[in-house]
Amino acid sequence: MSRERPLILLTNDDGYLARGLNALKEALLELGDILVIAPDRPRSSISNAVTLHKPLRVELIHLSDACAVYSCNGTPADCVALGIRAICDRMPDLVISGINDGENVGDDIIYSGTVAAAVEGALHGVTSFAISIASKSSQPHYETACEVAVRLSQYLLNEPLQDRAVLNVNVPDVPISEVKGVAITSRGKKRYVGRIEMRYDPQGRPYYWRGSERAVIEDEEGSDVTALMQGYVSITPLQADNTAFHLLPFLKERLKSLLT
């Protein structure tokens, strides 16, 4: 790989064969050298999980002058850690996770393997962002998300993020000409309610099946949820340090004598 060009580490949680990942890979080739290391199968909703109980295996799938593609039996966070600490021949200039099929807003952020992979990049000190497209269609407008990712990458390669921050980007599933603009947002309120379904196997033993819960969305001005519903690209800055700083003075006052 040429050392004159930026090195971009690309991953996702949908697997190395995912259409969104491969569309993004092709779009980014003009910006630098691309190294893809992604799960060998879908790993959605796995959050920041890492693999400690079994060997991590990496297989080279494709190699060219500007791009190398690896599959990994680990999680999205594993892929980024392996890429930075074992596979890359130098520190990446940028880590990008996506393009995820389906938005990652509100409580989705907590569970998302897509967002977690970007956070892992930030934990290693690399400017990172996650990108998702709000689509349940069989033919998402990946070209719109790719255009957003390329423009954002161009900016971040010149203006890296500081303090282990990470950007969570969500793109409407429309042609680029129909996007209303870009909104800098906070994490909104999208949560899931409903019972977890209990079923019985052929031996009569109960088991539980998740996935039937319904999303409850609150329309809140300035949030990622609202911006996306209104047709804007939502960019939400996140941080690896999730300390609730606003509670520190209160807890210091109320709990300082807890054990006395």
TAZITA-V278732 format. One record per run of one state. SS is the DSSP state (2 for helix, 1 for strand, 0 for the rest). FROM is the first residue (numbers start at 1). TO is the last residue. If there is no record, write none. Layout:
BEGIN
SS | FROM | TO
SS | FROM | TO
END
This chain:
BEGIN
0 | 1 | 5
1 | 6 | 11
0 | 12 | 18
2 | 19 | 28
0 | 29 | 31
1 | 32 | 39
0 | 40 | 57
1 | 58 | 63
0 | 64 | 66
1 | 67 | 72
0 | 73 | 75
2 | 76 | 87
0 | 88 | 93
1 | 94 | 101
0 | 102 | 107
2 | 108 | 111
0 | 112 | 112
2 | 113 | 123
0 | 124 | 127
1 | 128 | 134
0 | 135 | 141
2 | 142 | 158
0 | 159 | 164
1 | 165 | 172
0 | 173 | 175
2 | 176 | 178
0 | 179 | 180
1 | 181 | 186
0 | 187 | 188
1 | 189 | 193
0 | 194 | 196
1 | 197 | 200
0 | 201 | 205
1 | 206 | 209
0 | 210 | 213
1 | 214 | 218
0 | 219 | 222
1 | 223 | 223
2 | 224 | 229
0 | 230 | 231
1 | 232 | 239
0 | 240 | 244
2 | 245 | 255
0 | 256 | 260
END
